[in-house]
Amino acid sequence: MAMYIRVKRSKTTYFIQCDPTETTLDIKQKLHTLIDQPVNDQRLILMNTGDILEDSKTLADQKVENDAVVALTLRKDDNEFEDVNIVKPNDFYQSRDTDSGNW
């Protein structure tokens, strides 16, 4: 049964069609064709649990369901992974509100 997951990084969302039996590595390979980042430089984090998805496990094993939101982080030059960076539309309004007291 095909499903979709939403892989997000910064302001970009990738809609990935996948199957519950596919592994995290399969998803990273699909992303590799889209973003040209090697699979071992990608880290996927399931947003509703905060769990880092393991390459060898299937999506079903890791409770990744249809329309799940998964954060993509990439390995930086110092070999560490970047922090999760997902821009939600309402973040803009919140930051604008906090600035308004400075006028």
PyMOL commands that set and color helices and strands:
alter all, ss='L'
color gray80, all
select helices_A, chain A and resi 24-35+39-41+89-102
alter helices_A, ss='H'
color red, helices_A
select strands_A, chain A and resi 3-9+12-18+42-46+51-52+68-74
alter strands_A, ss='S'
color yellow, strands_A
deselect
rebuild
show_as cartoon
